[in-house]
Amino acid sequence: MKPELMNLFAVPVYKSALGRGFTKSEMKFFKDELSDPVTAISNLSSRNKNVLDADPMKDIKTVLQKNVDTYFETIHNTANDVTLKITQSWLTMTRRGESHHAHIHPNSIASGVLYINLAENDGISFYRNEDMIWYELIPKEHNYYNAHSYFINTGVGDMVIFPSNIKHGVKEVSLDIQRVSLSFNTFFSGELGREAFSNSLNIKVNPQGGTHA
């Protein structure tokens, strides 16, 4: 028998694209929202944490939600009457010498990023949970199994969707640019579990991103 290497319980990272350029009204909205940003740990963020609810963002939100639907249907393929809905959304700006620290997104199922302006060879880095590693070996060559981090290259208009509990971040910007991205979180909206198993739960996500059971 030929040896076989199997990937169990893989971490799904979804990459797609907006499929068009940004309109003048969308670019104006991004600029206006980031004209008076708040300071994050190592970069800047919009004060508005529901940017996708704004009128200029309607078309973008529709496209992002369709991709979230594809991600959810492909990954979970559930028989429950439940969807994954976008909750909060915000803009991030990172300038020369700044970065985005490694982090996760609590209270979210899957998170996504849409790239608006990027540096060369830019994208997102994902990091392995090193709390689960109790030994150290130096790889001769990195692969999916031994790497402690993984970089996904992206371009303007690309989007990436991934589990919110996966640690991710952005390396320091070395060029004199304003790196801009739009991030969003999601949560279940609908029915989870089974009534017969006493774990049924019904959650409704409202248009402003809140939830109630």
Summary of the structure (lengths in Angstrom):
residues: 213
radius of gyration: 18.8
end to end distance: 51.8
largest distance: 63.5
contacts: 557
relative contact order: 0.23
helix: 19%
strand: 36%
